[in-house]
Amino acid sequence: MKEWTIEGERNQEGVAMNVQLALTGAYSTSSASSATGTTQPRTADNNQIGGAATSTAESTKDTLSLSPLAASLKGPSLDLFNKLKQNERTLLSGLVDSGKVTGDDVNNVLMGSLKMARSTAFMNGGRMFESQNRGLFARAATVTADEMLKATDDTLARRKELVARLGELDKNGQGGSADYGEILRALSGVEPGAGTDQPSAEPHGNSRATAHLRQTRLFSPYYMKLGDPFFIRNGEEEAASNKLKEAGVSLSSLTDAARGMAEDNVADMVQQQASDRAEIMRRNGG
């Protein structure tokens, strides 16, 4: 993960904080001396914090207070915020506290980043589905529902495995390793040798793009509605992204953090579309 900067100042990850965020709410942190720390329960239905703290190696505790950002984060945006690293959360909270951006801006840019990550996961998943199943694409008109469902499960399982491996490398500080790069390449749907023992899906005389569109419609569960808001940022989200860029925030870092959530979201969507497609195929005798 890249360091985040704003106006030339660096936010280091080595901050003496060990704060566990609650499942809901976003908080600002401050330190006070204490030999021990206890966490007081959070009221689930009114977003109030009685006070919470965790002991650090230096016997300090991080007290949690409701920040201006907390009231603005909702649903998936809040989930993504809680997946960010401590210095990234601190940066976003600081920008809101300073008045350079609003809480709604942060909510919108997080939602927009998740949508971009979903779009990437969907397009790369479709490419992987085709790459792993060239034999099926070569006989697309005769593929059965069971074959399509198994191919879908295999693709989703492979993507889940790769994302889990990325998470382990990140956890071990190997985000810039050669292994990490290879996994990213595999997630893009261009794994070396994938499907090379099977016939190409491209019929003679047609462009690859035309062939893909024509054949994918027959049985692939990777199909997207034009302008689907599940994937496409709206005007407010795009404007908020531009505003945070101007404030020095790396949006690529946000999108990287959203990768796991996006893959899960897309997997749920693709599984449902595979089930719908299988029903149609079976009605048509497939």
Secondary structure, 3 states (H helix, E strand, C coil): CCCCEECCEECCCCCCCCCCCCCCCCEEEEEEECCCCCECCEECCCCEECCECCECCCCEEEEEEECCCCCCCCHHHHHHHHHCCHHHHHHHHHHHHHCCCCHHHHHHHHHHHHHHHHHHHHHHHHHHHHHHCHHHHHCHHHCCHHHHHHHHHHHHHHHHHHHHHHHHHHHCCCCCCHHHHHHHHHHCCCCCCCCCCCCCCCCCCCCHHHHHHHHHHHHCCCCCCCCCCCCCCCHHHHHHHHHHHHCCCCHHHHHHHCHHHHHHHHHHHHHHHHHHHHHHHHHCCC
